[in-house]
């Protein structure tokens, strides 16, 4: 589970303007943090298939957001991918 502090730092690192909390950049950043935490959880709890299903859904959602961002704004896409260390 993301704490408020982790969520705020994830948003602050990629937001486009001061009040940006819902752009594709921010959503991808938050999903990346959630995916990392859930991956660590699943390393310990190998048989937690319900959480594994949620992880797969989050990865698919992040992939869709990345695809959208790449199609609409290549510069923001490449900057975000390098900031988050994806691909």
MDTraj code that builds the backbone (N, CA, C; nanometers):
import mdtraj as md
import numpy as np

residues = "UNK UNK UNK UNK UNK UNK UNK UNK UNK UNK UNK UNK UNK UNK UNK UNK UNK UNK UNK UNK UNK UNK UNK UNK UNK UNK UNK UNK UNK UNK UNK UNK UNK UNK UNK UNK UNK UNK UNK UNK UNK UNK UNK UNK UNK UNK UNK UNK UNK UNK UNK UNK UNK UNK UNK UNK UNK UNK UNK UNK UNK UNK UNK UNK UNK UNK UNK UNK UNK UNK UNK UNK UNK UNK UNK UNK UNK UNK UNK UNK UNK UNK UNK UNK UNK UNK UNK".split()
xyz = np.array([
    [0.0837, -0.1180, 0.0000],
    [0.0000, 0.0000, 0.0000],
    [0.0882, 0.1244, 0.0000],
    [0.0585, 0.2173, -0.0861],
    [0.1357, 0.3408, -0.0919],
    [0.0962, 0.4333, 0.0221],
    [0.1950, 0.4840, 0.0922],
    [0.1659, 0.5824, 0.1955],
    [0.1460, 0.7181, 0.1292],
    [0.0892, 0.8100, 0.2034],
    [0.0635, 0.9441, 0.1492],
    [0.1938, 1.0129, 0.1102],
    [0.2975, 0.9909, 0.1868],
    [0.4271, 1.0547, 0.1587],
    [0.4879, 1.0001, 0.0294],
    [0.4849, 0.8673, 0.0117],
    [0.5387, 0.8069, -0.1108],
    [0.4598, 0.8518, -0.2326],
    [0.3278, 0.8594, -0.2164],
    [0.2419, 0.9017, -0.3261],
    [0.2704, 1.0469, -0.3642],
    [0.2881, 1.1327, -0.2627],
    [0.3152, 1.2740, -0.2887],
    [0.4487, 1.2932, -0.3602],
    [0.5505, 1.2181, -0.3208],
    [0.6800, 1.2318, -0.3879],
    [0.6742, 1.1786, -0.5308],
    [0.5984, 1.0696, -0.5519],
    [0.5844, 1.0155, -0.6870],
    [0.5153, 1.1160, -0.7784],
    [0.4151, 1.1846, -0.7248],
    [0.3427, 1.2853, -0.8031],
    [0.4319, 1.4057, -0.8290],
    [0.5022, 1.4505, -0.7260],
    [0.5840, 1.5716, -0.7367],
    [0.6964, 1.5570, -0.8398],
    [0.7500, 1.4369, -0.8532],
    [0.8619, 1.4145, -0.9443],
    [0.8245, 1.4246, -1.0913],
    [0.6972, 1.4008, -1.1247],
    [0.6611, 1.3950, -1.2665],
    [0.5490, 1.4890, -1.3074],
    [0.4911, 1.5633, -1.2144],
    [0.3769, 1.6461, -1.2507],
    [0.4160, 1.7570, -1.3475],
    [0.3221, 1.7902, -1.4352],
    [0.3458, 1.8888, -1.5410],
    [0.3331, 2.0306, -1.4865],
    [0.2319, 2.0532, -1.4027],
    [0.2147, 2.1821, -1.3374],
    [0.1826, 2.1565, -1.1905],
    [0.1708, 2.2618, -1.1129],
    [0.1611, 2.2496, -0.9671],
    [0.0425, 2.1670, -0.9187],
    [-0.0718, 2.1778, -0.9843],
    [-0.1921, 2.1082, -0.9377],
    [-0.2219, 1.9819, -1.0183],
    [-0.1241, 1.9327, -1.0918],
    [-0.1421, 1.8152, -1.1758],
    [-0.1416, 1.6886, -1.0900],
    [-0.2556, 1.6197, -1.0865],
    [-0.2632, 1.4935, -1.0131],
    [-0.3240, 1.3821, -1.0968],
    [-0.3600, 1.4078, -1.2217],
    [-0.4274, 1.3060, -1.2994],
    [-0.3774, 1.2873, -1.4400],
    [-0.2682, 1.3537, -1.4764],
    [-0.2174, 1.3374, -1.6127],
    [-0.1622, 1.1966, -1.6301],
    [-0.1393, 1.1593, -1.7530],
    [-0.0863, 1.0263, -1.7815],
    [0.0486, 1.0057, -1.7131],
    [0.1299, 1.1099, -1.7069],
    [0.2609, 1.1003, -1.6414],
    [0.2457, 1.0605, -1.4953],
    [0.1556, 1.1278, -1.4261],
    [0.1347, 1.1021, -1.2837],
    [0.0769, 0.9624, -1.2634],
    [-0.0181, 0.9242, -1.3462],
    [-0.0788, 0.7920, -1.3325],
    [0.0231, 0.6814, -1.3564],
    [0.1101, 0.6994, -1.4529],
    [0.2141, 0.6006, -1.4801],
    [0.3101, 0.5917, -1.3626],
    [0.3462, 0.7050, -1.3061],
    [0.4363, 0.7073, -1.1914],
    [0.3761, 0.6348, -1.0714],
    [0.2491, 0.6622, -1.0427],
    [0.1833, 0.5964, -0.9301],
    [0.1698, 0.4458, -0.9541],
    [0.1345, 0.4082, -1.0752],
    [0.1240, 0.2662, -1.1058],
    [0.2589, 0.1968, -1.0922],
    [0.3663, 0.2644, -1.1312],
    [0.4996, 0.2067, -1.1194],
    [0.5348, 0.1817, -0.9732],
    [0.5022, 0.2767, -0.8861],
    [0.5275, 0.2586, -0.7427],
    [0.4453, 0.1430, -0.6859],
    [0.3178, 0.1364, -0.7242],
    [0.2308, 0.0282, -0.6758],
    [0.2799, -0.1074, -0.7249],
    [0.3223, -0.1124, -0.8500],
    [0.3716, -0.2373, -0.9076],
    [0.4962, -0.2840, -0.8339],
    [0.5856, -0.1916, -0.8020],
    [0.7077, -0.2272, -0.7292],
    [0.6753, -0.2841, -0.5912],
    [0.5823, -0.2199, -0.5206],
    [0.5463, -0.2687, -0.3880],
    [0.4772, -0.4041, -0.3941],
    [0.3890, -0.4204, -0.4917],
    [0.3172, -0.5469, -0.5038],
    [0.4113, -0.6593, -0.5474],
    [0.5098, -0.6280, -0.6263],
    [0.6092, -0.7273, -0.6667],
    [0.6860, -0.7775, -0.5459],
    [0.7252, -0.6857, -0.4580],
    [0.7945, -0.7264, -0.3355],
    [0.7042, -0.8118, -0.2473],
    [0.5778, -0.7790, -0.2393],
    [0.4823, -0.8572, -0.1610],
    [0.4719, -0.9991, -0.2171],
    [0.4670, -1.0092, -0.3498],
    [0.4499, -1.1404, -0.4116],
    [0.5758, -1.2261, -0.4038],
    [0.6908, -1.1649, -0.3827],
    [0.8127, -1.2429, -0.3618],
    [0.8050, -1.3188, -0.2301],
    [0.7407, -1.2583, -0.1313],
    [0.7259, -1.3221, -0.0002],
    [0.6072, -1.4183, -0.0005],
    [0.4948, -1.3739, -0.0565],
    [0.3710, -1.4517, -0.0560],
    [0.3466, -1.5073, -0.1965],
    [0.4126, -1.6155, -0.2268],
    [0.4121, -1.6691, -0.3631],
    [0.2757, -1.7215, -0.4084],
    [0.1912, -1.7615, -0.3154],
    [0.0624, -1.8204, -0.3529],
    [-0.0535, -1.7224, -0.3481],
    [-0.0252, -1.5953, -0.3365],
    [-0.1298, -1.4924, -0.3300],
    [-0.1759, -1.4582, -0.4720],
    [-0.2636, -1.5423, -0.5241],
    [-0.3050, -1.5270, -0.6641],
    [-0.3986, -1.4086, -0.6855],
    [-0.4711, -1.3677, -0.5848],
    [-0.5596, -1.2524, -0.5986],
    [-0.4772, -1.1250, -0.6194],
    [-0.3705, -1.1114, -0.5443],
    [-0.2836, -0.9952, -0.5625],
    [-0.2087, -1.0029, -0.6945],
    [-0.1747, -1.1236, -0.7358],
    [-0.1057, -1.1407, -0.8639],
    [-0.1946, -1.0939, -0.9789],
    [-0.3235, -1.1217, -0.9695],
    [-0.4181, -1.0766, -1.0721],
    [-0.4242, -0.9240, -1.0751],
    [-0.4254, -0.8625, -0.9576],
    [-0.4241, -0.7166, -0.9509],
    [-0.2975, -0.6591, -1.0110],
    [-0.1845, -0.7260, -0.9877],
    [-0.0576, -0.6817, -1.0446],
    [-0.0627, -0.6855, -1.1963],
    [-0.1160, -0.7914, -1.2514],
    [-0.1255, -0.8038, -1.3971],
    [-0.2143, -0.6938, -1.4539],
    [-0.3229, -0.6607, -1.3845],
    [-0.4110, -0.5532, -1.4297],
    [-0.3397, -0.4180, -1.4257],
    [-0.2617, -0.3954, -1.3192],
    [-0.1885, -0.2687, -1.3097],
    [-0.0842, -0.2562, -1.4195],
    [-0.0154, -0.3652, -1.4497],
    [0.0856, -0.3626, -1.5559],
    [0.0192, -0.3322, -1.6896],
    [-0.0960, -0.3924, -1.7151],
    [-0.1681, -0.3667, -1.8403],
    [-0.2152, -0.2214, -1.8470],
    [-0.2609, -0.1681, -1.7351],
    [-0.3070, -0.0289, -1.7298],
    [-0.1903, 0.0664, -1.7551],
    [-0.0756, 0.0373, -1.6929],
    [0.0418, 0.1223, -1.7141],
    [0.0862, 0.1158, -1.8593],
    [0.0812, -0.0027, -1.9181],
    [0.1206, -0.0186, -2.0581],
    [0.0296, 0.0634, -2.1491],
    [-0.0999, 0.0641, -2.1186],
    [-0.1947, 0.1419, -2.1994],
    [-0.1670, 0.2916, -2.1863],
    [-0.1382, 0.3376, -2.0649],
    [-0.1060, 0.4791, -2.0448],
    [0.0234, 0.5166, -2.1167],
    [0.1228, 0.4281, -2.1121],
    [0.2484, 0.4546, -2.1819],
    [0.2275, 0.4611, -2.3333],
    [0.1449, 0.3723, -2.3831],
    [0.1159, 0.3714, -2.5265],
    [0.0466, 0.5008, -2.5689],
    [-0.0479, 0.5461, -2.4869],
    [-0.1179, 0.6720, -2.5146],
    [-0.0195, 0.7887, -2.5132],
    [0.0647, 0.7948, -2.4117],
    [0.1596, 0.9049, -2.3997],
    [0.2591, 0.9047, -2.5154],
    [0.3024, 0.7874, -2.5570],
    [0.3957, 0.7786, -2.6689],
    [0.3302, 0.8275, -2.7981],
    [0.2026, 0.7991, -2.8148],
    [0.1321, 0.8400, -2.9367],
    [0.1052, 0.9897, -2.9387],
    [0.0821, 1.0503, -2.8221],
    [0.0449, 1.1913, -2.8182],
    [0.1639, 1.2852, -2.8010],
    [0.2644, 1.2443, -2.7218],
    [0.3746, 1.3349, -2.6931],
    [0.5020, 1.2537, -2.6711],
    [0.5814, 1.2368, -2.7742],
    [0.7024, 1.1541, -2.7667],
    [0.8054, 1.2094, -2.6689],
    [0.8172, 1.3420, -2.6612],
    [0.9179, 1.4013, -2.5734],
    [0.8867, 1.3716, -2.4268],
    [0.7606, 1.3928, -2.3865],
    [0.7203, 1.3622, -2.2488],
    [0.7350, 1.2140, -2.2193],
    [0.7044, 1.1311, -2.3191],
    [0.7167, 0.9862, -2.3035],
    [0.8614, 0.9470, -2.2741],
    [0.9534, 0.9947, -2.3552],
    [1.0937, 0.9574, -2.3366],
    [1.1499, 1.0113, -2.2058],
    [1.1079, 1.1325, -2.1670],
    [1.1518, 1.1890, -2.0397],
    [1.1007, 1.1060, -1.9232],
    [0.9736, 1.0679, -1.9281],
    [0.9139, 0.9899, -1.8203],
    [0.9773, 0.8516, -1.8098],
    [0.9999, 0.7870, -1.9218],
    [1.0597, 0.6533, -1.9204],
    [1.1995, 0.6586, -1.8592],
    [1.2751, 0.7627, -1.8904],
    [1.4089, 0.7735, -1.8330],
    [1.4034, 0.8064, -1.6840],
    [1.3074, 0.8906, -1.6415],
    [1.2939, 0.9232, -1.4993],
    [1.2575, 0.8014, -1.4160],
    [1.1650, 0.7206, -1.4670],
    [1.1167, 0.6053, -1.3920],
    [1.2014, 0.4810, -1.4113],
    [1.2901, 0.4834, -1.5087],
    [1.3766, 0.3683, -1.5334],
    [1.3013, 0.2522, -1.5954],
    [1.2073, 0.2802, -1.6833],
    [1.1311, 0.1766, -1.7512],
    [1.1983, 0.1398, -1.8821],
    [1.1729, 0.0194, -1.9297],
    [1.2243, -0.0330, -2.0568],
    [1.3736, -0.0312, -2.0586],
])
top = md.Topology()
chain = top.add_chain()
for i, resn in enumerate(residues, 1):
    res = top.add_residue(resn, chain, resSeq=i)
    for name in ("N", "CA", "C"):
        top.add_atom(name, md.element.get_by_symbol(name[0]), res)
traj = md.Trajectory(xyz[None], top)
